[in-house]
Amino acid sequence: MKMPLKRAKNYWQTLSCVLAFGAAIWSSHGQSPPSDSLLFENVRVIVGDGNVLDSASVLISGGTIVAVGAIDQAELPAATARIDLAGKTLMPALIDAHAHLGYEAFSSWGATNYSVANLLDHLERYAYYGFGAVFSAGSDPDQLALQLQQSQAQGQAGGARFLIAAGMAPPAQGPNNQFLAEALAVERQTGNTILRGLATPEQARLAVQAVAQLQIPFIKLWVDDRGGSQTKLQPEIYRAVIAEATQFGIDVVVHQQFAEDMPDLIAAGTRGFLHGRLESGFTTGIAQAAGQNNVFIVPNLGLAELRREAIGADAFLAQTLSPSVAQRMAVTAQRQMVPERNPELEQTLRASFAELLAANVDIVLGTDAGAVPDHPFGYTGHRELEIFVRHGMSPLQALSAGTSVAARVLGLENSGQVLEGYRADLLILDANPLDDIRNTRSIYQVYLGGELVDRAALAARFAGAALNN
């Protein structure tokens, strides 16, 4: 679908103005100039790869980690600022490997909210909660998203790094029916493509070639008939997508309907699943096949769990919401302070996690934030980590799932670990998350690309924006 020339020109002029405004806001948040060097001293370092350093030093300069461990003070760059972090924990910034940005405005949810300004708001909410990157999976207008990525790369826009996938499904189908209508509306608003409809294997191959020309490194497939209301993507079509994508070095990730769909998708060469489907039908064989074929799994359990919980009463979330929005997400007929959990389901999920861990499957942090109303960005990632630990992962394993493992499956080189030569995307905590995973909430500071995020200014702006909606 092509946008009329005049409308397109106005749209991109508006985009440029918003990006310039967003960059001005971000650069006013108290960051040090990129040329400055910072030395964090006497800090516990969770590297992100399963290793922990006690009372170490971390030197960053120009947005990059220069050295980690015991550092010779005589070799420090001139004008290095030294920061004593005794008693604190430093770790890589988190990564959310499954979200849908742009549609949530907290006072409403849908296509009318989709804009560059709203995307920047969501990326900065992720930054506030200590996230360095987020993967928005198949629901963004391609050209707009690519331009925003370029603006971030050029330092013109802040927040967590914005990663995208091209969406594919049967024609005019894919996301849940509410989301589908809104995504199609955003296509009309922007004149960009979001969902590429596939009716034949040949269409599938041509669609992949179009994505390759755009240099989008991921394709997201929907393999779900939505309870009979849509057409399920057939095996001969998703096999054609995956085979063609492999030729271009594009990874294919999947929203699948049931665990029973997973073996054939694994055999076809899918890179990962954005929903674990661990509740029923998940077997040892599926776990072993995923492990043997280097297929990652995003359990994505918070989406169902947190909608029954009065999350608006949680101060960790409420600090970024207006009082009225927080109240709406507090105790209601649907939301309870302590929802009852099904003991049988809990046992099933714990067994599924054990199968994944035994098969060395990459378990990855992802939340599906923004796919439905009131499933907030950033906050839900911390809650997902708590769910991981409750179902049998150690805190260290859970943190790796949200840092180095997520970076690896998303192709984020030099990210997700506190190592020399890596990006200085760092989360500094007052308390040790290895003692209690909920200590990821004790955020002291966040650095993205070596720049300090002014969390107080962001929180004030989030609450003010919500009040004005």
N, C-alpha and C positions, 0 to 999 in steps of 0.2 A: 504494500500500500504506500503510495507516494504522497507526501505532504505538499499542498500548493506552495509555490515558490515564495510568495509574500508571507504566508503563515510560517513557513520554515525559517525565513530570514528573521522574523520577529522572535520566533522561539529561541533561536541560537543567540540572538542579541541579549535576550532575557537571561539565558543560561550564562553567558559571559559576565553579565552584571552580578548575578547571584554568586558566581564563583569568586569574583573579585571581592565582594562583600564578605563571603565566608572566609577567604584568606586573611582579610584584615582582622576579622574577629579572632581567628586562630592565632595570628602573629602577635596579637595583643595579650595573649594569655600568660605572659611572664616567662617565656622560654629564653634560654641563653642563646646567643648567636651560634650558628653551626660550627664556627671555628673554635669555640671555647672547648676546653677539656674538663671533664669531671672525674674525680677519683672517689669512688665509694669504698670506704674502709671498714674493716671489722664486722663484716656482714656475712650471715649465712647465705650461701648461694645454692639454690636449686637449679641445676644446670638445664634440666628439661629432658635429658636423656636417661634419667634414672640415677645419676650421680648427684651427690651433695657435698659441698665444700663448707667447712666450718671456719668462721672468722677469716674470710678471704677479702681480697680487694678486686675491684672491677674498674678499669679505666675506659672511658668512652671519649671519643673525639670525632667531630664532624659527622655525627649520626651513626658511628660504627663503634663496636666494642674493640678496643685496641689490645687489651691484655686482661687476663683473669688469673687470680691466685696470689702468689707472693710477687710483689712488684717492687723493683729497685727504685727507690725514691729519687735517686740521682738522675734517672732517665725520664722523669716526668716532663712533658712539654711545658714551656713557659706559661705562666698565668693559669695553671691548673687549679681549679677549685677543689678542695678536699672536704669530703662530707663523711662524718663519722656515723655509721649506721649500726652501732653496737646494739645487739638485742633484736635487730630487725632481720627480715628475710627478703632476699632479692631473687626474683625468678623471671623467666621470659613472660612477656605479655601474652595473654590468652588468645585463642583463635576459635571462632565459631564457624564450623564447617557446614552449617545448614541454616539458612535464614531467608527471609523475603522482605526486602527493604522497600520503602517508598509509600506504602498504602496506609500505614497507621498514623493517626494524628491525635489519638487518645480521646478527643472529643467525638471523633468519628473514624471510620475505617473504610477505605475504598479508593476508587480511581481518581476522584476529585482531589485527593490529597497528594497524588503522585507528582512530585516536582523535584528539581535539583535542590531547592532549599530544604525540602523534607528529607531527601536522601542525606544531605550534609548533617541535618539534625540527628538522624539515626546513627550515622558514622561517629558523631561526637558523643552520643550516648554510649556507644560501645567503648570509645576511648575513656570516658568517665569511669566505666566499670572495669578498666584494666585490659581491654582487648585491643590487639594490634592489627587484626585483620578479620574480615567476615566474608563468607561465601554466600552470595545471594543467588539462589538456585533456580534459574530458569524463568523468572517473572519480571525481568527488566527490559525496557526498550533498548535494542542493541546499540544504536548509534549514540544515544544519550549516555548510556552507561560507559561506553568506550571513551567518550570525551571526558567524562568525570574521572575515569582512571588516568587519563593523560594529564589532567589538571593536577591530580594528586602527585603523579610522578614528577611534575614540574614545580611542585611546592606551592601551587596556587590554591589548594584545598586541603583541609586538615582532617582529623578523625582517623578511625581505623581504616586500613587499606580495604578498598572495595574490589572484591573478586566476583566474577559473574560466570554463568553458564548460559548457553543457548538452549531454549526449551523446545522439546519435540514430543508429539503425541498424535493420535488420530486427528483429522481436520476439525478445528474449533473445539477441541476437547483437551483434557489433561488435568489441570488443577480441580479441586473440589468446586461444585457448581457455583457457589457464591464467589469464590476467588476467580473462577473462569470468566464470569461476566465482567468483573472489574479489570482483569488483565486485558481482555479484548477491548474494553473501553479505553485503556491507556494506549493500546495500539492505535486506536482512532485519534486520540488526542495528539500523539506525538508523530504519527506517520511512520514510526519505527516498527520493526518486527519483534515480537516477543515469542509467540508460539508458532513453530513451523509444523504445519499439518502434514501427516504422512499417511497415504492410502495404499501405496505400493512400494515394493523394494526399490524400484528405480527412483521414485520420489525421495525415498530415504537417502539414497546415495547422492542425489543432486543437492539435497538440503545440507548434508554434511560438507559437500564441496563449498557451498555458500558460506558456511560457518568457518571453514578453513581460510577462505579469502579474507574474512574479518579478523583472523588470528585470535579467535576466542578459543581458549585451550580446553574448555569443558562443554559437553553436551549433557543435558538433564533429560531423561526419558521418563514419561509417566506410563506405567503398565498397570492400569487400574480401571475397572468399569464403573467405579463409584456406585456400588450397590445396584447395578443394572441400569443406571441412568445415562451411562456413556458407553462407548465402544472400547473394548480393551485392545491395546496395541498387540498385534499378533507376532508370534515368534519370528516368522520369516521377515518381518519388517525390522524388528529390533536387532536381529542378527545382521541384516544389511547395514543398519546404522553403525553397529559396533565394528564390523569388518572394514567399512569405509573409513571410519574415524581412526582406526588403528593405522591405516596407511598414511594419515596426516599427523600422527602423533597426538591426537585429541583423546582425552580420557572421557569415558561415558559413565555417568553416575545415574542411579535409578531410584525412582519412587515405585516400589512394587506393592501389590495388593496384599499378598499372603506370603508366608514362609515357603509355601509350596512352589511359588514362582521363582525362588532363588536358584535352585540347582541349574536350570536351563540357562538362566541369565549369567551365572558364573561360567558355565561351559562356553557361552557365546563370547565371553571376554570382557564383561563389565568390570569397571575399576572399583566400584563401591556402591553400597546401598545407603540411602539417606534416611531410611526407616529400618530398624532392626527386625521388626515382626518377630520378636522373641517370646511373645506371650503364649502362642500355641502353634503346633506344627513345626517348631524349630527343633532340629535333630542334631545328633552328634555328627552325622554325615555332612550336613550343611556347614557346620562349623569347620570340619576338617577340609572340606572342599574350598571354603573361603581362605583358610590358612595356606593351603597348598598352592592356591592360585593368586596369592597376594592381593586379596580383595578385602577392602576395609568395610566396617559396619558402623554406622551412626545409630546407636540405640534409640535416641529421640523419645525418651519416656516422659519428660516433663510436660510435653504438650497435653497429654491426657491427664496427668496428675495435678498440675498446678491450676487447672481451670476449676478444680473442686476446692481449692484452698483460698483463704482470705488473704491473698498476697498483698493487698493494699494496706493491711495493718502492719506489714513488715517495714520498719524504718529504713532498711537498706534500699528498698524500692521507693517508698513514699518520699524520700528526700529529693527525688527527681520528678515528682508529680505535683499537680495542684491538689489542694485538699479535696475538691469535689471528685476528681478522678480517682484519688486514693480511696475515697469513701466508696465509690462505685465498685472497686475491686476488693473491698473489705467484706465483712460478714453479710451474706445474703442467703436467700433460700438455696442457692446453688453452691455458695462458697462457705466453708466452715474453717474455724481457726485450726482445728486438728481433724482433718477428714479421716474417716475410717478406711483402712486398707484391707483388701481381700487377702487373707492369709495364703490361700491356694495360689493366687497370682504372684504374690511375693516369693513364694517358694519356687514357682516356675521360672520367674525372672532370675532369681539367684542361680538356679541350675543352668540357665542359658548363659549367663555371664561366666560361670565355671567352664562351660564347654568352649566358649570363645577364648578364654585365657589359656586353657589346656592346649588348644589348637594354634596358639600364637597368632590369633587374628588381631589386626590393628583395630582397636576400639577407638573411635574418634568422637570428640565433643561436637555436638550440633544440637540446635534447639528448635528449629522451625519457627523462630521468633518472627512475628509480623505476618504469618500466614493466616492468622485469625485475629480478631480484635482481642486486646488486653493480654497478649503474651509478649511481655516487654523485652526490648533489646538489652543485652548485657547482663541484666539481673538474672534472667533465666539460665544463662550459662553457668553462673555460680551454683544455682540450684541443681542443674544437671550433674555437676560434679558431686554434689551431695548424694544424688541418686546412685551414681556409679559406685561410690564407697558403700552405700547401704546394701548394694547387691553383690558385694564381694571384692571389688578392687581395693587395693591399698591406696592411701592418699597419694603416694608417689606415682603409682600407675595412673591414677585419675588425672594428675597434673600433667603427666607426659601425654595423655590422650588429648589434652587441651592445648598443648604447646608443640613439642617436637614431632609427635605423630601427625597431628593436624597439619603442620607445616609441610611434612613430607608428602602426604597424600594430595595436598593442594599445589604441590610444585613450588612452594615458597623457599627458594634456596637462600641460605644464610639467614634463616629466621627460625624462631621457635626454640632456640637454645642460647645460653649465655656462654659463648665461645668467641675466641679471637677471630675477627673478620666478619662477625655476624652483625645484623642490624641492632641498634640499641633501642629495641622495643622492650621495655622493662616494667615490671610491676614490683613495687616495694611494699611490704606488709609489716604491720606492727607486731603481728603474732605469727607463729609457725604453723602453716597448714599441714605439716606432717604430723603434728600432734592432734589436730582437729581440722578436717577439710573445710569447715565453716570459717576458718580463719582467713580464707581468701577474701572475705568481706572486710578485713581490717586494713583497708587500703591507706597507705601513708602517702605514696606518690606514684604517678604513672609517667613514664617517658616513652614517647613514640618518635623514632628516628632521632633519638638523643635530645629531644625537646620536651621540657616539662609541661604537662597538661595542667592547666589551672582548673581543677575540679570544682572549686568553690564558685568560680565565675560561671562554669557550665551549669551547675546545679541551679543557680539563681536564674539563669536564662531559660532552662527547661521549665521550671515552675512558672516563670512569667509568661512563657509562650503558651503553656497549658491554660493559664488563667484567661488569656486573650482569645482562645479558640471557642 
